[in-house]
Amino acid sequence: MNIKSSQTLVSEALKEIKTINTDEAFKLYQENKCNLIDIRDIRELEKTGRVENSLHIPRGMLEFWLDPQSVYFKDGKLDMNKEMTLFCAGGLRSALAAKSLIDMGFKKVSHIDGGFGAISKSDFKIV
């Protein structure tokens, strides 16, 4: 049995997706050009706080909430024409999630390098 490691999956995803730093993400956010999506588990948000005005979509529901054909689609929750800018705690899950959105057909997708750890040391406001 030949199973790819999670590290391999992340490495492959990073070759296909757009990775941005916190400064680039903050600029997109300030210019209202992105949906800032926190894919961390709810327990992580409760423990460390959340980014002001970010949207929380748990990683396990991301594809379903963004699929207009799904019964779980969150119509009107996101601007589907804006860039989907994802982050998790450190940047691994968001890399895989960004690849998944690209595989779904989304064109404007990015993930924030360093995740919430980097964001919490940047200009973003944590609430």
Phi, psi and omega in degrees: 000128182248098183254130177288141177283160177298326178297319178295316178301316179295316179301316179294319180297317182299335178285339186254343187252166178268121177254129179237157177270177185294327178295316178296319180295318181295322178296313177303316181295312181297324181275005179058041182253005182215158166265113180273108190246119178267115183260010180292163176292149181304326179295328177293319179295318180296326183280318189247354184093178181225163179280130181305133179065014174278159177258132178264117173231107181304142183310319183292345182248355188309304183298324182287319181290336182258004180261109181303340179276347185276146176293344181267359182307131180263077182299127178085352181285329182235153170270106186293350179269348180270163176295138175270105182254112187257150169210154175232209181286315186232349177113356181278308180297322181292330175295314179295320180293320179297318177300319180297319178294322176297317178299330179285341180116000176291136182265322183257094182222139174213165172224152186268121179299129178088351175055210185298328178302315178286320182299320183294345178255013184246196182283350179296146178267128178261129181241000000 
